[in-house]
Amino acid sequence: MLDRRSRAGREIEVLVETDPRGRLTARARHQAPEVDGEVRLSTAPARPGFYRARVTGRDGVDLTADLVD
């Protein structure tokens, strides 16, 4: 298993979706919905879709990341 800490500094593709409560959530390719953690973005994009993000760390099972321009 790959340690999430080793992802810090790497760029990943994230899928931003709207959950049933209407909030935007993001997950990386290796994260299954409702099973694995999420990617917590420092700023939310304007709409759902695929985005590039740079991992900045982790918060429990979640990754933290910044959107890449």
N, C-alpha and C positions, 0 to 999 in steps of 0.2 A: 504494500500500500504506500502511495506517495504521501509524504508529510505535507500538509497544507502550508506550513511555514516556508517550505522550499519554493513555493509559487510566488513569493513576494518579489516584486519587480518585473514579473513576466506579464506580457500582454495576453489576454484571453478574449474570446468572443463570448458575449453574453446575450441571452434572449430576455428582453424585457416584456412582460405580459401584465395584463390587468387581472387581478384575482377577483373572486366572487364579491368581495366587499368594495371593489372599485379602486383599490390601491395598486400601484405599480410594483411588481416584484421582478427580480432579475436572478437568472441562474446560468451557470456555465454548462458546457457540453457534458461534463462529468457528473453533474448534479441532477438526479431524478426529481421530478415535481412531487411535493408532499412527502418525500422520503428523506432526501438529503437536505443539507443547509441551503442557504441562498447566497447571492452576492449582494452585499450592501454597498450601494453606490453613494459616493459623497454628494453627488448632485443627480437629480432625476432627469432623464431625458423628457422631451415634450410629449412623446407618444411611444407606444409599444413598437418593438422591432428588434433587429439585431444590431449590436454595437460592439466596438472594441473598448476594452477597459484594461487598466494596469493595476495589478493586485498590489495593495499596500500592506496587507496583513491579514489577520483573522480575528474573529470574535466568537469564541466557542466553536461551533461547527460551521459558522458562516465565514465567507471571505469578505474582506473589505477592499474596495477598489475605486479608482477614479476613471471617469470616462476619458478616452483618448480622442483628441480632435481629429 
